[in-house]
Amino acid sequence: MTNKHTKDVALVLASGGPRGFAYIGAIEELEARGYNITSVTGCSIGSLVGGIYAAGGLQDFKEWLCQLNNYKLLGLLDISLSKSYLVKGEKVINAIKNIVPDVNIEDLRIPYRAVATDLYTGEQVVFKSGKLFEAIRSSISIPSMFRPVRMGNHTMVDGGILNTVPMDIAVRNGHDLLVTFDVNQIDSDKIAASLAAYHEAKNKYSDSKLDIKGVLEQLPVKKEKSLLEMAKWVGDETHKLILKDKEAHQKVKEIDKKAEEANMPFVEDDNYYSILSRSFSLMLSTVARLQLQLFKPDILVKMNFDSYGNITDYTKGAEISDKGRELMSKALDEYEKSL
């Protein structure tokens, strides 16, 4: 049974792409408040951050991450001509190895677990030993994005397909707190409301443009008026139309800005990566929701998956880390108040 006053933590870090950099700040907050992380279990980006932490290289990794810009990010993408995947994935792993040397999992300072998925058998593969970066590389292999990892009889892809939040394989000591950070939450109502408001503004904008045709169609009806009167009437109606058009256009800009600030998705911005990323994130969110119904952590930290999801968000390590620390701080405050 968990001792609610213990400071020992079995930490579980979910899949989640660039949102997983929030785990860096979360770990910093745990340690700053005197919590002792006794084990770390991760999936995909969670396996990366968790493994680097267990190897003692989190600060060096964070410093490297904070220097990453779009140009450097592009240099880490070893693009492939394969029909099966876009990126080989070796450049980024080798770059991180230069910062955090590879070690055996069994030699890490705390117990560590990572999870991957066997592409053909559909089985979960749990890494408890062997080379750390082989486990990480297997766990982060997003299908069709990264090249799958072949190891023995296994062909491994991202562990999030089966076990987005791997609480069931966490190493426990019998009196620790199970602290889980899930970055795959989705607020469907908020997204639906944002999209409805956006499309309403877009429709209003479109309607205002269509009204020009309506003005011209009414010209024959005004033929009893003088040419000067008709010109004035057309001018007045056109002016009204321009004002209406400007109002609608401004509304669209305001909606766009609010949606951008809230990281809301828009169909108009879809591309290959965004569709793949969002589809995968929706799957992760569903799996995570089911897992959290089965396993109840002592402390659950949540981040919306629309917070950060673009490929360029991998250059926002410092910002995302700070957000993770903020969220962990709030979760710890709530937990400590309940004691």
GUBA-459918 format. One record per residue: x, y, z of N, C-alpha, C, O, CB in turn; residue in one letter. Coordinates in steps of 0.2 Angstrom, whole numbers, plus 5000, padded with zeros to 4 digits. Atoms other than C-alpha are relative to their C-alpha. Glycine has a CB too. Layout:
XYZXYZXYZXYZXYZA/...
END
This chain:
500449945000500050005000500450065000501050065003499550005006M/499649945000500650174996500050045006499550055009499750054994T/500049964994501250285010500050074997500450104994500749995004N/500149935003500550455006500450055002500550104999499350025002K/499549954998501850545015500749994998501250025000500050005008H/499450015003503250465006500350054995499850084992500149934997T/499749965005504450564995500349964994500649984990500550045003K/499850045006504850414984499550004995498950004996500249935003D/500449995006504250424967500249944994500749944992500050074997V/500050045006503950294953499750044995499150054994499749925001A/500349955005503850404938499949974993500349934991500650054999L/500250035007502950354922499950064995499550114997499349965001V/500049955006503150464906499749974994500049924991500750034999L/500450025006501950444892500350024993500850064993499350025000A/499949985007502150454873499850074999499450095003499749954995S/500349935001501850624866500450054995500350114996499950035006G/499649955005503150694853500350065004500550055010499550034995G/499649954997503850864857499750025007500050055011500050064996P/500349984993502650884872500449965006500449995011499249985000R/499650044995503750754881500650045003500850025008500249944997G/499549964997505050894884499750035006500150065010500250054995F/500349984993503850944898500349965005500349985011499250004999A/499850054995504550794907500650035003500850015009500149934998Y/499349984998506250884909499850055006500150045012500450044995I/500249964995505451024919499649975006499749995012499550064998G/500350044994504350904929500449975004500349975010499549954996A/499550044996505850804935500350055004500550045010500549964995I/499749954996506650964940499650035006499950045011500250064995E/500549984995505151014950500049955006500049975011499350024997E/500050064995505050844959500650015004500650005010499949944996L/499450004996506850854964500150065004500350065010500650004995E/500049944996506751034969499650005006499750045011499850064996A/500550004994505350994981500249945004499849925009499350004998R/499750064995506350844989499749944998499849895003499850025007G/500250065002505550704980500649964997501049984994499450004995Y/499550045002506650554976499749954995499349904997500349965006N/500250045005506350474960500449935000501049934999500150034993I/499750074999506650284963500049964994500449914993499749975006T/500050035007506250224945499750044995499350094997499649935001S/500349975005505750284929499849964994500249914992500550064997V/500350045006504650204915499850054995499450094996499549955003T/500249955006504350284898499849964994500049914993500650054999G/500250025007503650264881500150054995499950114996499249985000C/499849955006504250344865500450065003500950055006499350034997S/499749944998504750524870500149995008500650025010499750074999I/499950014993504550474888500649955002500949965007499349975003G/499550044999505750334886500750034999501250025002500049944995S/499449965001507050454879500250055006500750045008499950054994L/499949964994506850584893500249965006500649985010499450055001V/499950044994506750454906500649965000501049965005499449955001G/499350045000508250354900500650055001501050035004500049974993G/499449954999509350514899500050025007500650035010499850064995I/500049994993508750554917500449955004500849965008499350025002Y/499750064996509250384923500749994999501149975003499649934998A/499250015001510950394915500350065002500950075002500150004992A/499749944996511250564924500250054995500650104996500649975003G/499949955005511250664908499550054998499550094993500249974994G/500649965002509650764909500250084999500050114994499550005005L/499849935000510550934912500350024993500250074990500450035006Q/499649995007511750914897499550004994499650034989500549955000D/500450015006510350854886499550075000499450094994499549945001F/500449945000509251004891500450064997500150104993499850025007K/499649955003510651124887500150004992500050054989500750015003E/500050025007510851044870499450024996499350054991500249934998W/500750005003508951044867499950084999499650104994499549975004L/500249935000508851234871500450044994500250094993500150035007C/499649975006510151274857499749984993499950004988500749985001Q/500250025006509151184844499550054997499150085000499549935001L/500549955004508351294830499849964994500049904993500450064998N/500350035006507451254814500649974995500549924993499650044996N/499450025005509151244804500349945003500449894999500550054999Y/499650054996509951124817499549945000499749884999500250015007K/500550055000508351024818500049964993499949904992499350025001L/500050035006508350994799500649964999500649914995500050064995L/499450045001510150934800500049935003500449895002500550045003G/500150074996509550794812499649954996499549904998499850025007L/500450045004508350724799500349974994500450004989499450044998L/499750035005509150594789499549974996499349914996500549945003D/500650025004507750584776500249944996500849934993499950064995I/499950075004507550414767499550004994499050044994499849945005S/500450015006506950374750499649945000499249924995500450004994L/500450064999506150214757499250014999499050075001500149975007S/500850005000504250184754499749995006499149995007499849954994K/500250024993504150124772500050055005499750055010500349945002S/499949954994504750274782500350064997500650064991500449975006Y/499749945002505250454780500750025003501150044999499650065002L/499349994997506750464792500349945003500049905006499950055006V/499750064997508050334797500150015007500049965010500750004996K/500049994993508250414814500649995004500749995010499549955003G/499350014997510050374817500450075001500750075006500449964995E/499749944998510650554816499950035006500350055010499950054994K/500249974994509650614830500349965006500549995011499350015001V/499750044995510150464841500750015001500950015007499849934998I/499349995000511950484837500250075003500750075007500349994993N/499949934997511850674841499950005008500350035011499650054997A/500150004993511150634858500549955004500749975009499349975002I/499450044997512450494861500650045001501050025006500149944995K/499449964999513750624859500050045007500550075009500150054994N/500249964994512950714874500049955006500349965012499450045000I/500150054994512450564885500249934997499949904993499250005002V/499750065003513550414881499549945002499249935007500749985004P/500450064999512650244879500349965006500949955007500049964993D/499850054994512650124894499549945000499049944996499950045007V/500450055000511849964898499450025005499550055010500349935003N/500649984996510049984906500149975007500050015012499449974997I/499950034994510549864920500550045005500650035011500249935000E/499549964996511949984925499850075002500250115004500750014996D/500349934999510850144926500050015008499949965012499450014997L/500049994992510850224944499349995003499349985009500150075001R/500650024998508950184945499749964995499949964989499550075002I/500350045004507850054938499650044994499350094995499449965004P/500349975006507250094920499649954996499949904995500550044996Y/500350045004505950024909499850044994499550104994499449965003R/500349975006505450064891499649954996499749894997500650034995A/500550045003504149994880500050014992499950074990499350005003V/500149995007504049964861499449954998499249915002500749984996A/500550055002502849864850500249964994500549994989499350044997T/499850055005503149714839499550014994498950004995500149935002D/500549985005502449774822499649944997499149954995500450034994L/500350065003502049594816499649965005499149935003500549964997Y/500450054995501549494832499550045004499050025007500549975005T/500549964996500649644840500250005008499850025012499349984999G/499850014993501649604856500350065003500650104999500449945001E/499749954996502249724869500749985001500849925004499750035006Q/499350024998504149724871500350055005500350115004500550004993V/499749964994504849784888500749995000501049945001499649985006V/499350004999506649834889500250015007500050065010500350064996F/499750004993507449794906500749995000501050015005499749945004K/499250015000509249764900500250014993499850034989500249935002S/499749985007510349794885500250075000500150115004499549984995G/499849935001510949954878499450055000498950044997500350014993K/500549954999509950104883499750034993499150044993500350065004L/500349975006509850184866499749964995499449984990500650044997F/500350055004509350024857499250005003498850004999500349935001E/500650004997507850034869499650064998499050064996500049995008A/500349945002507550214866499850014993499250034991500450065002I/500250005007507650204847499449964998499149974994500749984996R/500650045001506450064847499350035002498850024999500149935003S/500749974997505150154858499850064996499250074996500250015007S/500249935003505150314848499949994992499750044989500650055000I/500050025007504950224831499250014997498949964996500249934998S/500649995002503350314825499949974993500349984988499850085000I/500150045006502650204811499950054994499650104994499349965000P/500049975007502950274793500450075001500650104996499350024998S/499649944999503950424801500749975001501249994997499850045006M/499450034999505450324808500149934997499649894997500250005007F/499950075002506250164802499949965006500249975011500750004997R/500050054995505750014812500649975002501149974998499549954998P/499450034997507049934823499949935000499549905003500250035007V/500050075000507449754819500549975005501149995005500249974993R/499650024995508149664834499849925001499349915004500050045007M/500150074999508249474834499449984996499450004990499849985007G/500650015003506449414829499550055000499050054997499749935002N/500549954999505649574833500150064995500750074993500150035007H/500049945004505249724821499650055004499050045005499749994993T/500449964995504849864833499950074998500350104994500550005006M/500249935001503950024832499750035006499850005012499450004994V/500249964994503250154844499649965005499149935003499750064998D/500350034994502750084861499350025001498949995004500450005006G/500749974998501250204862499449974996498949984998500150074998G/500650045003500250094850499649965005499049955004500349964994I/500350044995499949974864500050025007499550015011500449935000L/500049984993500450054880500350075001500950095002500549955004N/499949935000500450244879500350035007500850065007499450044998T/499849984993500650264898500149945004499749915007499450055004V/499850064997501550114904500049995008500649975010500649974997P/500050004993501050114922500149935003500349925008499450035003M/500050074998500849924923500749975000500849925004499649964995D/499350035000502749894920500450045005501050035005500249994993I/499649964996503350024932500349965006500049925009499650065003A/499650044995504649964945499850045007499950105008500750004999V/500349974993503849994963500449975005500749925005499349995000R/499750024994504649984980499549985006499849975011500550055002N/500550014994503049954990499850055004499250055007500349955004G/500249944996502950124998500150064996500150124999500350005006H/499949945003503250244984499350034997498850004997500449994994D/500649975003502050364975500149984992500649994989500050085001L/500050015007501550324957499850074997499250094998499549944998L/500149945003501750484948500050004992500549974989500550065002V/500150015007501150484930499950074996499550114998499449964998T/500149945004501350624917499749984993500149954989500750044999F/500350015006500150614902499950064996499650114998499349965001D/500049945004500350734888499549994994499650024989500750024997V/500450025006498950664877499250015002498849984999500149924999N/500749984998497350744885499750044994500150074990500050045006Q/500449965006496050814872499450035003499049995006499949954994I/500649964998494750944876499550004993499650054990500150075003D/500450005006493450894862499550065000499450084994499749935000S/500549945000492151024867500350074998500150104995499750005007D/499649945001493451164867500250004992500150064989500650015004K/499850005008494051114849499450014996499450054991500449934999I/500649995004492351094843499750075000499550104994499449955002A/500249934999491851264849500450054996500250094993499950025007A/499649965003493351344842499949994992499950044988500749985001S/500150015007493151264825499350034997499250054992500049924998L/500749975001491251314825500050074999499850104994499549985005A/500049935001491651494828500550024994500350074991500450035007A/499649985006493051494815499649994993499650044989500649955000Y/500350015007491951424801499450055000499250064994499749935000H/500549955000490551544806500250064997499950094993499750015007E/499749945003491651684803500250004993500250044989500750025005A/499850015007492351614787499450004996499450034990500349934999K/500650005004490551584781499750084999499550104994499549965003N/500249935000490151764785500450044995500150084992500050035007K/499549975004491651824776499849984992499850034988500749985001Y/500250025006491151724761499450034997499350054991500049924999S/500749975002489351784761500150074998499750104993499549995006D/499949935001489951964761500350014993500150064990500450035005S/499750005007490951934745499449984995499450024989500649954999K/500550025004489451854737499450054999499150064994499649935002L/500549955000488352004741500150054994499750094992500050045006D/499949955005489252104727499649984994499450034990500849994998I/500450025006488352004714499350025001498950044996500049924999K/500749984999486752044723499950074998499350094996499849995007G/500149925002487052234721500050014993499550054991500650035003V/500149995007487352214703499449984997499150014992500649974996L/500650025003485852114700499450045001498950044998499849935004E/500649954998484752254708500050064995499650104996500050025007Q/500049945004485352384695499450014995499250064995500749994996L/500649995005483952344682499450035004499050075001499949944997P/500649974996482652384696500150075001499550105002500049965007V/500049934999483352554698500150044994500350104994500750015004K/500049965006483252604680499650064999499750104995499949954994K/500449945001481952734683500450065003500150115003499349985004E/499649944997483252834693500550024995500649994990500449975006K/499549975004484452944685500749975000500849935005500150085001S/499350035000486252894681500350025006500749985009500350024993L/499749974994486853004695499849965006500249945010500050075000L/500350044994485652924707500249935001500349905006499250015000E/499850075000486052754702500849995002500949945006499949974993M/499350014998487952784704500150015007500549985010500450064996A/500049994993487652854721499849945004500049925009499650075002K/500350064996486552704726500549955000500649915005499449984996W/499550055000487852584720500650015004500949975007500349994992V/499449984995489252684729499849995007500249965011500150074999G/500250014993488252674745500049935002500249915007499350045001D/500150074998487852494744500749965000500849925004499649974995E/499350035001489652454739500450025007500849975009500450024994T/499749984994490252554754499849965006500249935010499950075002H/500250044994489152454766500349934999500549905004499249994999K/499750075001489752294758500750005002501049955005499949984993L/499350004999491552344760500150005008500549975011500450064998I/500050004993491252384779499849935003500249915007499550055003L/500250074998490352214781500649954999500749915003499449984996K/499450045002491852134772500550005005500849965007500250014993D/499449994995493152214783499849975007500349955010500150085000K/500250024993492152174799500149925000500449895005499350015001E/499950085000492051984794500749984999500949935002499649974994A/499350025001493851984788500450015007500849975009500350044995H/499749994993494352054805499849955005500349935009499850075003Q/500250064996493351924814500449944999500649905003499249994999K/499650065001494251784805500750015002501049965005500049994992V/499349994998495951864809500049995008500549965011500250074998K/500150004992495351874828500049925002500349905006499550045003E/500150074999494751694827500749964999500949925003499549974996I/499350045002496451634819500550015005500849975007500250034993D/499549994995497451724832499949975006500349945010500050085001K/500250044993496451654847500249934999500449895004499350015001K/499950075001496551484839500849985000501049935003499749984993A/499350015000498451504836500350005007500749965009500350054996E/499750004993498751554854499849945004500149925009499750075003E/500350064997497651404860500349944997500149884999499350015001A/499850065004498551284848499449964998499549904998500549965005N/500550045003496951234840500149984993500450024989499350055001M/499950025006496951134825499550034994499050054996499949924999P/500449985005496351194808500149964994500749954992500250084998F/500050045006495951094793500450034994500850004991499349994997V/499749965006496651234781500849995001501150004996499850075000E/499350004999498351204789500349934999500949915000500250035006D/499850075000498451014786500549994995500550014989499449964999D/499550025005499950934778500149935002499849905006500650045000N/499850074998500750764778500149985007499949945010500549974995Y/499850014994501550784794499550015005499449975010500650045002Y/500549984995500150864803499449955001499249935006499750074999S/500550055000498850734798500349935003499949905007499849984992I/499750054996500050594803500150015007499949965011500749984997L/499949984993500450674819499450005004499349975010500450065001S/500749994996498650714824499749935000499449915005499650054996R/500350065000498050544819500349955005500049925009500149964993S/499750044995499350464830499950025007499849985011500850004998F/500149974994499050584844499349985002499249975008500050075000S/500750034999497150534843500049935003499749925008499650014994L/499950074998497650354845500350005007500049965011500449964995M/499750004993498750394860499650025005499549995011500750044999L/500549974995497450494868499549955002499349945008499750064997S/500550054998496150354867500349945004500049925009499849974993T/499650054996497450224873500150025007500049995012500649974997V/499949974994497950334887499450015005499449995011500350075000A/500649994996496150374893499849935002499649925008499550034995R/500250074998495750184894500549975005500349955010500149954994L/499650024995497350154904499950035006500050005012500750014997Q/500149964994497050284916499349985004499250005009500050084999L/500650034997495350204919500249945004499849925009499449994995Q/499850064997496250044924500550015005500449975010500349954994L/499549994995497650114934500050075002499950124999500849994997F/500149944997497550254946500650025003500850005009499450005005K/499449984997499150344949499850055006499350075007500450054995P/500149954994499350444966500050074997499650115000500649985005D/500049945003499750594956500050004992500449974989500750045002I/500050005007499250624938500150074998499750124999499349974998L/499949935003499950774928499849994993499949954989500850025001V/500350005007499050814912500250064996500250124998499249995001K/499949955005499450914896499649984994499549934992500750014999M/500450015006498250944881500549984994501050014994499650064999N/499650015005498950864866500050054994500450044990499849934997F/500049955004498551014856500550065002500650114998499350034998D/499549954998499851114866500650014996500750064993500249985007S/499450005005501351064855499949944996499949884999500650015004Y/500050065005501250954840500350004994500449954990499349985000G/499749985007502051034825500749975001501149975006500050074998N/499350025000503750974820500550055002501050045005500249974993I/499649944998504451144823500050015008500450045011499850064997T/500050004993503951124841500649965004500749975010499449975003D/499450034997505551014844500550055001501050045005500249954995Y/499549944999506451184844499850045006500150095008500150044994T/500249964994505451244859500149965007499749975011499250014999K/499950044994506251134872500050045007499750015011500749975000G/500049964994506451274885499350025002499150015008500550064999A/500749984999504651334883499649945003499249955008499750034994E/500450064999503951164884500249975007499849955011500149944995I/499850024994505051114899499750045006499550025011500850005000S/500349964995504451264909499349995001499149995007500150084997D/500750014999502651224905499949935004499549935008499749994993K/500150064996502951044912500250015007499949985011500549954997G/499849994993503751114928499450035003499250025009500650055000R/500649974997502251224930499449955001499149965007499750064995E/500550054999501051084928500149955005499749935009499949964993L/499850044994502050974940499950035006499650005011500749974999M/500149974993502051104953499350015002499150005008500350084999S/500750004998500151124952499849945002499449935007499650034994K/500350064998499850944953500349985007499949955011500349944995A/499750024994501050924968499750045006499650025011500850025000L/500349964995500251074977499349975002499149975008499850074997D/500650044999498550984975500049945004499749935009499649994993E/499850064997499250824981500150015007499949985012500549964997Y/499849994994500050894996499550045005499550035011500750055000E/500649974996498550995001499549955003499249965008499650054996K/500550054998497550835002500349965005499949925008499949964993S/499750044995498750755014499750025007499949995012500750005000L/
END
